[in-house]
């Protein structure tokens, strides 16, 4: 018998133990808190298992600390109490059984052993007793400590049982492997491949929630490789799966865009933890499979894949239940513009071209530059060095023009309302054409980006255009 009392020094655990003793139930803190303590990582989400009524224990604890009443979820047999900076979820020990066509369990009260066997992985099946007479006693029924030490993800039961019962656990296995940089034990990995089709019964919302957590880990590409090798990726994210493969015609092949995408993602993860910029890396070449074309003289091309990819983003976000708001628009913009900074590497590119990029990128200019830098993936170190040096020159030039011309989040200094008032025009195509001419004059550098210059141009150009002397 071993004890881990040092994990329970915070007074909250003594208070939980007192509430358990007063309620007359055994109580344990289980799962993530114990695992993360052993890994030296903070955790403020506590899962408390009662051998009895978890709801009754939650109510006793809330009364004891004079907190707001426990939030009770009768349908799930759980309750939630917020105390200081802890979110504490209470549940009674239970056993679950599943139908083959559903992941909604048939739940009934169970023993401690029943509760242990329904856990997803051995490293999450570590229990610390909170009762006073056994305070800090560690229960490790499946060798979770050893798996933590060896860096292994393993199911406590036969993986066919664990994954068939709750198919989302296969996504969690990939996510934990990516978060902790662990290896999935061979039998568990094979169980994921055997049971992959069970993921179809899980709602897209829950799959995407797990996928987002995986994308935010430190080893995102490792998680995607697990999904790829087990066959799960083809089921949950076929657009990404379709990037895999190399076609050859007349001995000429293109690079594998799946592995290129993973490398771009890996590079970007070193620079940014932003979820939506990471999604941009994942989707930046998503339309290459549908735009691939072969020319005997020039080989493979993917013309227009950035625009086609941008058009794919809303449909993909809709199917995957991702937000259809400014986050989606940000990803769409990144996909559409991801080739533009690279195209500016030519030293003869004009300031006008740079101004147009700055205006289109707006407040997301730095994010776009970060994505484009990550898109340099050649294995040739000499080439990589040259590409990065050239790109850094472009980035410096973009920042120089942006600072000089103050174009970020830019709107022309002359509005449509000003044009209508000055010339006595109603809303019309003519107003739009004059406004467009002012915009183009500023972006081309013909006039400065000021109200005075814009007004003078509007007056001279507008009079000529309205009199028929100037054609657009």
N, C-alpha and C positions, 0 to 999 in steps of 0.2 A: 504494500500500500504506500503510495507516495502523496505528498502534499505540495501545493503550490500557493501557499498563503501570501507570498509576496505579490501575487497578481491582484490580491483583494484588499490592498491597504486603504483604498478610498473608502470613506465612511458609508458610501451608498451601499456597499456590499454587506456591511454589518446590519444596516437598517433592513435590507432585503431579507437577511437571515432571520432577524427578529420577527419580521412580518410572517415569514414562513413558519416559524416555531409557534407563533400565536395562532396561526390558521390551522396548524396541525398537519402540514404537508411537507414532504421532502421538496427541496428546490435546488436547482442547479443553474449556473450561468454556462451557456454552451455555445459552441460554434466560433463565430468570427472573433469575438473578444479574446477567447483563450488562444486561438491560433495566432492572432496578431500580437498578443503579449509575448508569446514565445518567439516571435519573429522580430521583436523590438519595435513594433509599429503601433501608433496610437489607434484607439477604437472607442468611439463614444456611443455605438449602437449595441445595446445589451439584449440578448435573447435569454429569457428566463423560462425554464421548463419546470412545471410543478407536477408532482405525481399526485394528481387530484385536479382540482379546479384552478386553472390559471387565472380566470376572471375573478374568482373570489380572492386569490392572493393579490392581484392587482388592486382591488378595492381596499383591502387591508393596508397595503403599502401606501396608497394615496392618502388614506385617513391618517396614517402614522406620521407622514411628513407634512401634513396639512397642505397638500397640493390640490389642484383641481381634480375633480372626480376622474377616474380612469375612463378613457374612451373605449367603449366595448363594441366588439364586432361579433355579435352572437352567432351569425352564420358560420364564422370561421373558428369560433371558440377562442378568440384572442382578445387581448386588451392592451392598451398603450398608455403609458404614463410618462410625462416629461418631468425630469428632475434635474435642476441645475443645467449642465450642458449634456446630459444623457437622454437619449431616447430609449425607453425600456419597454420591450414587448414581452408580454406574458402569454404562455400557452400551456395547456395541460398535456401531459404525456398521452400519446395517441398512437393508434395503428391505422394504416390506410390500405385500402384495396382499390384497384382500378379496373374499369372495363377497357377492352381493347380499343374501342373507338373514342375514348375520352380521356382527358387528363384531369378531370374533376374527380377527386377521390371520394370513396365512401369512407367516412371517418367515424371511428368509435374510440371511446376511452381505452387506454392501453397501459402497459407497464413501462418501467424504465427501459427494459430490453427492447420492447416494441419501438419506443422512441429512438433508441440508438440505431436500430436497423433501418429506419426510414431516412437517415441522414444521407446527404449526397456523396461526401468523400470522407475518407478516414481523418484527414486533417481538420475537418469540420465536425467531427464526432468526439470532441474532447469536452468533458464535463467537469466543472468545479462545484463541489457541494457548498451551499451557503448556510446550512443549518449549524447551530452553535456547536453541537457535539462532534461534527465532522467538517468543520469550517476549513475550506481550502483543500479537501481531499480530491485528488485527481482521478477521474475515471477515463481510461483509454482502452476501450474494448477491442479496437481493431488495429492497434499499432500506429496510430496517427503521429505520435511523437517521432517514431523512427522514420516515417514518410516525410515529415517536416525536415528532419536532419538530412535525409537523402535527396530532398527536392523532387518528390514523387506525388503525382495525383492518382489516387486509386479509389475505387468504390468500395464501401464496406461489405457489400454483398456481391453476388454474381452481377456483373454489369448489365446483363440482359434483364435482370429484375429491376435494378436501380434506374436504368434508362427507359425501359418500357413503362415503368410506373410514372415517371416524370421526365418526358423527353427534353425539357428545357435544361436539364442537368448536363446534357451533352454540350450545350452552348456555354454553360458555366465551367465545364472542364477546360474548354479552350480559353475562356477568360481568365481562370485562375492560373493556368499555365503561362499565359501572356503576362499577367500581373506579377507573378512571383518568379518568372523565368524557370519554371519547373518542367519536368518531363512527365508525360502521361504514361502510366504503366502499361505494358504491352497488352495485357488482357483487357484492360479498360479501354484502350485505344481501339482494339478490334471490336469491342462491344459497341462503341460509338458508330463504327462503320456498319455493323450488322443492323443496328437499330435506327439508322439515319432517317428512314422513311416515317418513323413515329413523330418526327418534328412537324409533320404536316398538320397534326391535330392541335398544335399550339398556336395561339393567336399571333398575328403579325406584330401587334403592339408589343407583346412580351418578348418575341424574338428580337425585335429591333432594340428594345431596351437593353437586352444583354449584349447585342452587337455594339451599341454605343459605349457600354462599359468596357468592352474589349478594345475598342478604338482608342479609348483614353488611357490604356495601360502603357507601361514603359517598353513592352516588347510586342507591339501590335502585330508586326509582320509574322511573328511566331504563332500568334493566335489564328491569323488568316491561313497560314500553312496547315495548321491542324484541321481547320474547317475544310480546306481544299482536299487534303489527303483522305479524310474520312468520308467525303462525298456530301457533307452537309452544305457546303458553299453553293453547290449546284442547285440545291433545293431552296435555300433562303435568299440567294443573291445571284441568280443565273446570269445577270448582266456582267458581273465581275468574273464569274467562271468562264464566260465566253471570250474573255481576253486571252485565255490560255491557248497555247499552240502556235506552231510555226508552219506556214504554207510555203512550199517550194514550187517554182515554175522555172523551167530551163536552168535548174541549178541555183536559182536565186531565191533566197528566203529573207523574211523580215525578222526582227527581233521578237521574242515572246513578250507580248505586251502585259501579260499577267505578272511575270517576274519583274518587268520594268516598273510596273505600278507599285509593287511591293517595295522596290528599292527607293522610288520617289517618296513613298510613305515613310520608310525608315529614315531617309534623310530629313524629311520635314519634321518628324517626331523629335529629332535632336534639336530643332529650333523652336518648336511651338507646341504647346499643349492644348491649343484651341480645337475643340471638337469639329467645328464646321470647316476650318482650314484643313484638318485631316481628312474630312469627307471630300474636300476639293481635290486633294491628292489622289484619293481613291477613284474619283470620277473623272479626272482630267482627260484621260484617253478612252473613256467608256464607249465612245462611238467608233473607235478604230475598226472593230470587226465588221461594221456595216458600211464603212467607207473605204475598205481596202480595195485597191485596184492595182493591176499589174500592167506595166508597159515594157515591151521587149527591150527598148532602148534605155529606159531610165530605171527599170525595176519597180519595186513596190512603192506605193504612195497612199496617203490617207487624207487626201485633200478635203478640207471642210469639216474635219472631225471635231474641231473645237465648236463650230456653230451647231452641228448636229448633236453633239454631246450636250450643249447648253439646252437644246430643245428637249432632250431626253430627261433632264433633271426633274422637272415638275411631275412627269408621269411616274418616274422612279420613286420620288418622295411620296407621292400619293399611294402607290402600291405598298411601300414599306412603312407607311404610317409615320413618316417623318413630318416635321412641322412645315406647313405651306405658308410661311410668313417671310420675314426679312432674312431668316437663316437660309431658307431655300434660295432666295434671290441672291444672297451672298455667294453661295456655292455655284449657282448658275453663272454669275458674273465671273468668278474665278475660272470656271471651265471655258467660258467663251473667250477670255482674254489671255489664257495661259501661254499662248505662243507669241503674243505681241512684244513683250520685252526682249525675247530672244531675237526677234526679227530686227531689232534696233541695234544689233551688234555692229552692223556696217557703219564705218566711221563717217560715211557721207549722208547718213540719215539726218534729216532736217530737224530744226527745233519745232517746226510745225507738227511733225509726226509725233514728237515727244509730248507736245502740248495736248494732242488728241488723246494719247494714252492716259495722261494725267487726269484729264477731264472725265474720261470714261471710267477710270478706276476710282476716282473720287477719294473718299476717306479710306478705301481699302487698298490704296497704292502699296503700302508696306507689306501687307499680306500677300499681294500679288507677286511682289519681288521675292518674298520668302519662298513661295510656291515654285517660282521659276528657277530659283537657285537650286532647290531640291530636285528639279527635273534634269539636272546634269548628272547622268548616271554611267557614263562610259567607264569601262574597266581599265582603259589605258591611262595610267597616271599622268603621263606627259600631256595627253589630250585634255584630261580633266583639268589639269592646271591651267592650260591655255584658255579653255572654255570659261572657267571661273574668273580668270583675270579679265577676259573680255566682258563677261557679264558684269563684273564689279565696276568696270569703266562705264558701262551703260547705266547701272544703278546710280552711280555718282552723277552722271550727266542728267538723269531724270530728276534727281533731288535738286540739282543746281537750277534747272529750268523751273521747277515747281516753286522753289524759294524766290526766284527772281520775278516770276510772273504771277505768283499767288493764285494758282488755278485750282487748287484742291477744293472740291465741293463747289466748283465755279458755276455761276449763272451769269449770262451776259448783263452788263450794266444797264442796258436799255431794254425795258420790258415791252410786251405787246400793248399794255395799257398806255404807255408813254407814246408809242407809235400812233395808236388810234387817236389819242388826244391831240397830238401835234398836227396830224394830217386830216383830222376830222373823218376818220374811217370807221366803219362798223367792223365787228369781228369778221375776218375774211381771209382768203388765201393770200391776198396782197400783203396783209400784215405779217403773216407767217414768212413770206419770202423776204421781206425787208429785215425781219428779225434774224433769219438764217444768214443773210448777207453780212450783218454785223458780227454774228458769231464767227463766221468763216474768216472775216477780215482780222479779227483778234487772234484766232488760232493760227493763221498763216503769218502773223507778225506784221501785217500791213499797217495796223494801228495799235497803240498801246491799250492795255486792259484797264481803261479808266472811263468814268462817266463822260468827261469832257470830250475825249476822242470819239467815244461811241456816239454821243449826241451829234457831233459835227458830221460824222460819217453817215448817220441816219438821215440827217437833213439833206446833205448833198446827194447821196445815193437814192434816197426815197423820192426826192423831187424828179430826178432823172428817170427812175423806174416808172413812176406814176405818169410821167409825161410821155412815156414810150421811148425815151432816148436810151435807156439801159435795159438790156434783155438778160434774163436769168436762164 
